[in-house]
C-alpha cells in the first residue's frame, strides 16, 4: 500500500525511536490519566515554560499545557538522546515551537477538554482535536472563519451532515495552519472538503504562507466524541493505522 502511514496509539506507546520517512507518529493522551505523574512532567519544563504554565489562571489550562509540553519534551528527548529539559526548542513568529538545530524533525501538539494529541514527522505536521458538540453559533462561525467557497458548500450540505461538516472543516483547517506555522488569520485563505462522506483534502490555497508542495489530510476519532485531524506537508495520501485508544 502506498502513501504515508499515520501510526496512532495511546501515549506512551513506543513506535520506535524516530519515524521513517514515510511515517508519522501520533500519540493520543488522556489528560485525566497522563502516563507520567503531573509533577514529574512539570519538572521537565524549562524555567520559562514553568513560568508560562503558572500564568494560566485556570487550573485545567495550566495542567493541559504542562502535561502536553512535558510529554513532548520526553518523546523528543528519547529521539535526540537528551534529557527532556535539554531539548532545544525555539518559536516561530506565530508562536509555534520548533526544534532549534539538530535533526529536521517536525512536531505539533494540540489539546481540548480531557484529550491531547502529539504528532511527530520528518515533514511539517499539524494536528487539531475538538470535542464534537452542539455549537449554537455554528453558522456565524462558518461565515466568519471559513472561505466563501466553504460557506457555500456548507449551506449545500444536508442538515444531517452539517455538524460533522463543521467539525471536519474546523479541525482540518486548524491542522493545516498549525503545520504551516501560520495563524488563524489564514483560515479563510484556503478551501478544504467539508462533506463528511468524502475524503478530507485541501481544494485550493490562496495564501503564500500555505503554498508549496501541498498538504495531505487525514482524520480519526478518539474517546467517542473527539474529532482529530492531521495535516502533513506533501501530496502523498495519508493512511491512518491505529491501535485501540
C-alpha positions in Angstrom: 0.0 0.0 0.0 1.3 3.5 -0.9 1.2 6.8 0.9 2.3 7.9 4.3 1.5 5.9 7.4 0.0 7.8 10.3 0.6 5.5 13.3 -1.8 6.3 16.1 -1.6 4.9 19.7 -2.2 5.9 23.3 0.8 7.7 24.8 3.4 6.5 25.7 3.2 3.6 23.2 6.6 3.0 21.6 6.7 3.1 17.8 10.4 3.0 17.6 12.7 6.0 18.3 12.3 8.1 15.2 9.7 7.8 12.4 10.7 6.5 8.9 10.5 8.9 6.0 7.0 7.6 5.1 5.7 7.6 8.7 4.0 10.0 11.1 3.7 9.1 14.8 0.6 10.4 16.6 0.2 9.8 20.4 -3.3 10.3 22.0 -3.1 11.4 25.6 -5.9 11.0 28.2 -5.3 14.2 30.2 -7.2 12.9 33.2 -4.8 10.0 33.4 -1.4 11.1 32.0 1.2 8.3 31.6 3.7 10.2 33.7 2.8 12.0 37.1 1.9 15.6 36.6 4.6 16.9 39.0 7.3 15.0 37.0 6.0 16.5 33.8 6.1 20.0 35.3 9.7 19.3 36.3 10.7 18.5 32.7 9.8 22.1 31.6 12.4 24.8 31.3 12.1 27.7 33.8 10.5 29.9 31.2 7.9 27.2 30.4 7.2 26.7 34.1 6.6 30.4 34.4 4.3 30.3 31.4 2.4 27.4 32.9 1.9 29.2 36.2 0.5 32.3 34.4 -2.6 30.3 33.5 -5.3 31.3 35.9 -7.5 28.3 35.2 -6.0 25.1 36.7 -7.2 22.9 33.8 -5.5 25.1 31.3 -2.3 25.1 33.4 -2.3 21.3 33.6 -3.0 20.8 29.9 0.0 22.9 29.0 2.3 21.3 31.5 1.2 17.7 30.5 1.4 18.3 26.8 4.8 20.1 26.9 6.2 17.7 29.4 5.3 14.7 27.3 6.5 16.3 24.1 9.9 17.0 25.8 10.1 13.4 26.9 9.3 12.0 23.5 11.7 14.4 21.7 14.3 13.7 24.3 14.1 9.9 23.6 14.6 10.6 19.9 17.6 13.0 20.4 19.1 11.1 23.4 18.7 14.2 25.6 17.2 15.0 28.9 13.7 16.4 28.4 14.6 19.9 29.7 17.6 19.9 27.4 15.6 19.5 24.2 16.4 22.8 22.3 13.1 24.4 21.4 12.6 27.8 19.9 9.5 29.6 18.5 8.3 30.8 15.1 6.7 34.3 14.9 3.3 32.6 15.1 4.3 31.1 18.5 4.6 27.5 17.2 7.5 25.7 18.9 10.1 24.0 16.7 13.5 22.3 17.2 16.4 24.7 17.3 19.1 22.8 15.4 19.7 19.0 15.2 17.7 16.7 13.0 14.9 18.2 10.9 12.1 16.6 12.9 8.7 18.4 12.9 6.1 18.1 15.6 2.8 19.6 16.8 0.8 19.4 20.0 -2.9 20.1 20.4 -5.4 19.6 23.2 -9.0 20.2 24.2 -11.0 19.2 27.2 -9.6 15.9 28.5 -7.5 14.9 25.5 -4.3 15.9 23.8 -2.5 14.7 20.6 1.2 14.9 19.9 2.4 14.3 16.3 6.0 13.7 15.0 7.2 13.6 11.4 10.1 14.4 9.1 7.8 16.8 7.2 5.8 19.7 8.6 2.9 18.4 10.5 -0.1 19.9 12.3 -2.9 18.3 14.3 -6.1 19.5 15.9 -8.7 18.0 18.2 -12.2 19.1 19.1 -15.0 17.7 21.1 -18.0 17.2 18.8 -20.8 19.0 20.4 -23.7 21.4 19.7 -22.3 24.7 18.6 -25.2 27.3 18.8 -23.4 29.9 16.7 -22.1 27.4 14.2 -23.4 29.2 11.1 -22.0 32.5 12.1 -18.6 30.9 12.8 -18.7 29.4 9.3 -19.4 32.9 7.8 -16.6 34.5 9.9 -13.8 32.0 9.6 -14.4 29.8 6.6 -13.8 30.8 3.0 -16.7 32.0 0.8 -16.4 28.7 -1.2 -16.6 26.7 2.0 -19.5 28.7 3.3 -21.4 28.0 0.1 -20.5 24.3 0.3 -21.6 24.2 4.0 -25.0 25.7 3.1 -25.5 23.0 0.5 -24.9 20.2 3.0 -28.0 18.3 4.2 -28.8 19.3 7.7 -27.9 15.8 8.9 -24.3 16.4 7.7 -23.8 20.0 8.9 -22.4 19.2 12.4 -19.9 16.7 11.0 -19.1 19.1 8.2 -18.5 22.0 10.6 -16.1 20.0 12.7 -14.4 18.4 9.6 -13.8 21.9 8.3 -12.6 23.4 11.7 -10.2 20.6 12.6 -8.7 20.2 9.1 -8.2 23.9 8.6 -6.6 24.3 12.1 -4.3 21.3 11.3 -3.1 23.0 8.1 -2.3 26.4 9.6 -0.6 24.7 12.5 1.5 22.6 10.2 2.5 25.8 8.2 3.2 27.8 11.3 0.6 30.3 10.3 -2.2 31.9 12.3 -6.0 31.9 12.3 -5.8 35.0 10.1 -5.2 32.5 7.2 -8.3 30.4 7.9 -10.3 31.9 5.0 -7.4 31.8 2.6 -7.7 28.1 1.6 -10.6 25.7 1.0 -11.0 22.2 2.4 -13.5 19.4 1.8 -16.5 19.7 4.2 -18.6 16.8 3.2 -18.1 14.1 5.8 -18.7 11.3 3.4 -15.9 12.4 1.1 -12.1 12.0 1.9 -10.6 15.1 3.6 -8.5 17.2 1.3 -7.3 20.7 0.5 -9.0 22.0 -2.6 -7.3 25.4 -3.1 -4.7 27.6 -1.4 -4.5 31.4 -1.8 -2.1 32.5 0.9 1.7 32.2 0.2 2.3 31.0 3.7 0.3 27.9 2.9 1.5 27.2 -0.7 4.3 24.7 -1.6 4.2 21.0 -2.2 0.7 20.6 -0.9 -1.0 19.3 2.3 -2.3 15.8 2.8 -5.1 15.3 5.4 -6.5 12.5 7.5 -8.9 12.2 10.4 -10.0 9.8 13.1 -11.9 9.9 16.4 -11.0 9.1 20.0 -12.8 8.8 23.3 -16.1 8.7 21.4 -16.6 12.4 20.7 -13.2 13.7 19.9 -12.6 14.6 16.3 -8.9 14.6 15.3 -7.5 15.9 12.1 -3.8 15.8 10.9 -2.1 17.7 8.0 1.2 16.6 6.6 3.3 18.5 4.1 3.3 16.8 0.7 0.9 15.3 -1.8 1.1 11.7 -0.7 -2.1 10.2 0.7 -2.2 9.5 4.5 -3.2 6.1 5.8 -4.2 6.0 9.5 -3.1 2.9 11.3 -4.3 3.0 14.9 -4.1 0.9 18.0 -7.1 0.9 20.3 -7.2 4.4 22.1 
